[in-house]
Amino acid sequence: MYDIVIVGGGPAGLSAAITARMRGKTVAVISNNRTESGLYKAVEIGNYPGLPGISGAELSSKLSMHAAGMGAELIGGRVTSILPVGKEITVGYGSEILTAKSLILAIGIVQASVFPGEAELLGRGVSYCATCDGMLYKGKKVVVVALSPEAEEEAEFLTSIGCEVTTVKTKKIAVNSEGAEGMKKVVSVTADGTDIPCEAVFILRETIAPGSLLPGLETEKGHIKTDRAMRTNLPGVFAAGDCTGAPYQVAKAVGEGQVAVLSAVDYLAHLEKSQ
């Protein structure tokens, strides 16, 4: 078990990881490929203090090397679920799970809009991870909404366990259901106006909206709500960087990452005293 798990390997997440290690905490950072991030693709960053004209790729590399050099564990993966269990938090990515005492969300801007029916049917036929939930639908008809680089691999996994897979790459999706209120389940997906009967739909985006990633997390206009200490409404869960709102600047993200981890360290101290 880690003291802190950080979701997101951008400036906010890596800043938090560096300070966590300086405070002697065990920490893992889970993130998508950093070469796909907006920061990495920036040709030049002109307003980061002390490093005028640095490229996004160079700054990203320096932050990653600093965090790794301090002993933070950097893990490549797409987080698909987060679940608080008692005083612990489990984080699922791919087919793996990590457990931590606290969590920092540094997931950047999530621009994906939720499809009609998606939120209501999450866990009732809607899933974000084929390797996690695929066995529940072995031998059944499923739809893969392929909007991430890993989608093809996950579709192949579903085929390998006997699912009848239909893959679609459109964003014009609606998830349809049948059943009484509270007992509804997926019966089809409408993609570009075509109805596809199925028992499950795997929506594979590069990013997942915060409220879907962590049920109960309070958001406002797509951003995670925090106080000045970067605390969310959930115990032991903190957030930093672009996911908390504008301005979307590297310097702001780095500062919030440090504030978030100091709050996490304080939370861990109180947790230890209460045991």
C-alpha positions, 0 to 999 in steps of 0.5 A: 500500500502506498501513502499517496497515489497520484493520478496524472503525470503532468506538472501538478502530479509530478510536483506533488510526487517530488514533495511527497518523497521529500516528506518521506512518503511512498508515492506512485504516479499513474498516467497516460503516455506523456508524449500525448499531453498538451504540455509535451507538444508545446514548442515553447513555454515563455512564462515558466519562472527561471526557464524562459523558452523551454519546450514542453517536451524538455520540461516534461522530461525534467519533471519526470526525471526529477520525480523518478530520481527522488524515488517516486514510482512512475506507472504508465496506464489509463486509470478506469476506476477509483473506489474508497473502501473504509480508510483506503482507496483502490485505484484500477488501471488496466487489469491492475489495482493499487491501494493507497491511504490518500489520493491526488487527482491531477488529471488535467482537463477532461474534455469528453462529454458524457453520452446519453445513457452513459452515467445512468447505466455505469455498472449496469452494462456500461464499462470503461475497462474491458480487461476489468469487466469483460469476463462478466459478458463472456460469450455475449454481444458487446460494443466497443466505443474506440476513442483511445489508443488502447481500444483495439487491444481491449477489443481483441481481449473481448474477442478472445474470451468469446464476446461478439464484438462490434467496434465503433469509432464515432462520438455520436453515441447513445446507450439504450436500456430497458427495465424498471427504474433502478434495475435498468440494463443496457440493451443496445447502442445507437451509433451514428443513427444505427441501433446495435443490440448488445448487453454491454458497451465499453467506452474507451476514452483517453480520459474519463470525467472526474465524476465517473472516475470517482463516484460522489466527487463534487464537480462544477462545470467539469472541474473538480471542486476544491478548497484552498488546501486542494481538498475535495469533498471526499476524505483523503482525496485532493486535486491539483492542476488544470482539473481544478479550473483556470488559469491553465498554466504550468506554474499554477499546476506546479504550485497546486500540486505542492499544496495538495501533497502537503494537505495529503501529508497532513491528512496522513498524520491525522489518520495515523494518530486516529489509529 
